[in-house]
Amino acid sequence: MIKKFNDKNILNLAKAFVCIDNTDDCLDFLADLCTVSEVKAMAQRLEVAAMLNDRRVYSDIVAKTGASTATISRVNNALTYGEDGYKNVLEKLSAKSDSGELTEDD
């Protein structure tokens, strides 16, 4: 466990995400939990991570996502030196997409 997240409330939040079993319930939870701006920022970071993982250059990422170079750099640092959270999620999303489990409606 990551030391900075060793807090009961943060652990409960992680458990809440793990117990969600469909996209609609997850979107409902995100709507209640976060502002629209916060959700969009997290979604943007995931898109940036996917593009960095695909070896896209910063200028392409800025043009496609509108993310700042600071955000891109932060995500890149997480991909390079982080806890592999982005990598694990991107792999799982890719596997579900490749197997047909993930559709536009999910």
FIPATOR-929358 format. One line per field, with one value per residue (C-alpha): residue number from 1; x, y, z; residue in three letters. Coordinates in steps of 0.001 Angstrom, whole numbers, plus 500000, padded with zeros to 6 digits. Layout:
n: NUM:...;
X: X:...;
Y: Y:...;
Z: Z:...;
res: ala:...;
***
This chain:
n: 1:2:3:4:5:6:7:8:9:10:11:12:13:14:15:16:17:18:19:20:21:22:23:24:25:26:27:28:29:30:31:32:33:34:35:36:37:38:39:40:41:42:43:44:45:46:47:48:49:50:51:52:53:54:55:56:57:58:59:60:61:62:63:64:65:66:67:68:69:70:71:72:73:74:75:76:77:78:79:80:81:82:83:84:85:86:87:88:89:90:91:92:93:94:95:96:97:98:99:100:101:102:103:104:105:106;
X: 500000:501193:502148:500545:497209:497321:494160:490838:488800:491027:490946:487141:487062:489235:486957:483927:485373:486256:482696:481097:480158:478879:479541:476209:476700:480254:479102:476408:478995:481394:478580:477821:481465:483151:482481:482195:485571:487221:485854:486910:490416:490764:489441:491903:494804:493794:493655:497096:498437:497096:498709:502040:501846:501437:504626:502840:504789:503776:502727:500301:498911:498416:496656:494372:493536:494098:496124:498871:502469:502590:499748:501396:504684:502979:501270:504532:506299:503578:503975:507744:508223:504772:502958:501890:498293:497894:499655:497474:494254:495306:496194:492848:490929:492827:492179:488466:488316:490181:487893:484757:483778:484071:481662:480574:477620:479782;
Y: 500000:503500:505221:508565:506780:504898:506582:504914:507324:506925:503150:503275:505386:502844:500040:501989:502117:498429:497425:499320:496786:498853:502122:503747:503200:504512:507652:508211:507878:510241:512777:512713:512667:515168:518331:518078:519839:517285:514352:515968:516578:512924:511752:514044:512621:509085:510088:511722:508545:506441:508720:508758:504986:504914:507020:510133:513401:516284:518558:515924:515370:519103:519444:516430:516837:520488:519381:521673:520568:520576:518026:515936:516044:515013:512079:511119:511126:508895:506498:506451:506575:505944:502948:501593:502626:504123:501174:498614:500405:500976:497288:496232:498665:497428:493781:494427:496403:493684:490967:492922:493309:497086:498929:502544:501825:500453;
Z: 500000:499214:502462:501548:501051:504356:505608:506431:504309:501260:501615:501797:498643:496820:498034:496810:493290:493378:494308:491395:488746:485825:484025:484869:488608:488344:486502:489126:491895:490124:489646:493361:494441:492122:490196:486437:486161:488460:486463:483183:484570:485599:482227:480467:482494:481542:477866:478200:479837:476968:474405:476255:476540:472746:472477:471223:471481:473740:470861:469545:473028:473622:470269:470824:474518:475343:478363:479562:479243:483069:483183:480481:482380:485640:483940:482235:485600:487026:484098:484510:488275:489753:491141:487701:488296:484833:483193:484990:484092:480480:480111:481552:479344:476297:477148:477643:474397:472475:473835:472962:476633:476436:474178:473766:476077:478923;
res: met:ile:lys:lys:phe:asn:asp:lys:asn:ile:leu:asn:leu:ala:lys:ala:phe:val:cys:ile:asp:asn:thr:asp:asp:cys:leu:asp:phe:leu:ala:asp:leu:cys:thr:val:ser:glu:val:lys:ala:met:ala:gln:arg:leu:glu:val:ala:ala:met:leu:asn:asp:arg:arg:val:tyr:ser:asp:ile:val:ala:lys:thr:gly:ala:ser:thr:ala:thr:ile:ser:arg:val:asn:asn:ala:leu:thr:tyr:gly:glu:asp:gly:tyr:lys:asn:val:leu:glu:lys:leu:ser:ala:lys:ser:asp:ser:gly:glu:leu:thr:glu:asp:asp;
***
